[in-house]
Amino acid sequence: MTITAAQCRAARGLIEMDQAVLALAANLSRNTIVDFEKGRRTPGTNNLAAIRAALEAAGVEFINGTGVKLRT
C-alpha cells in the first residue's frame, strides 16, 4: 500500500521526527522527503515503501490509506 504526502507529514508529527531523521531512517535524501511532502514529486514504489517502513518502525500505524495513528 502506498502513502500520501499528508500521511507522511502527519506521521512525522505524531512521532516528532524531522525530515532529516526520516531520510536517514529510510536511506533516502532529505530532498526526496521534502519534495514528496510539498507535492513536487512522488517517489518511486521502493522509496515510498522505505518511507512507510521507517515510519512504521518508529511506531506509526497507517489507517485504511487515509490516516495515521500511533501504534498501541
N, C-alpha and C positions, 0 to 999 in steps of 0.2 A: 504494500500500500504506500502511496506517495503522501507527502505532507505539503501544506501550503506555506507561503511566506508568513501569513498571520499566525499560523500554528507554531512556526519556528520562533517568532518573536515572543509569543505568549509563553511557550515552553521555557525559553531562556529567562523570562521574567519570573516565572514560578520558582525556578531554582537559583535565581540571581547569578546567572552565568553570562559573562560578556561575550561579544562576538569573537574575540581573540582566543578565549579559552575553548569555545565551541570549535573553532577552526582547528586548534591543536588536537582536541579530542577526536575529531572526525578526519584528521590527517588531510586537511584542505587548507587553502589560503584564506586569509581573513577577507580578502576581496570577494571570494566566492560567496561567503556568508553575507557580506554587506550587499552585494549586487542582488542576491536572491531575496533578501528581506525588503529591499527597496523596489523590487519588481523589475529590475533591469534585465534579468535573465533567469531562466530556470535551469538549475544544474542538471546534469545527466542522471540517469537512473542510479548508477553506482554511487554518485556523490550524494544524491538525496537519501539513499539507503544509509550511507555513512553518517549523515547529519542526524537522521532519525535514530540510528543505533546509539550514537553518542548521547543524545538527549534521553533516550530510554535507560541507558546505563547510569545516567545521573539521577534517575528517579521519576521521569516523566512518563505518563501513560497517554496515548493518543486515543480519542474517543470518536468512533464511527466516522473518521475522516473529517470531522467538523470542529473538534475542540481538543483541549488538553486538560489534564489534571495530575496532581501528584499521586504517585502510586502509594497505596496504603499497605 
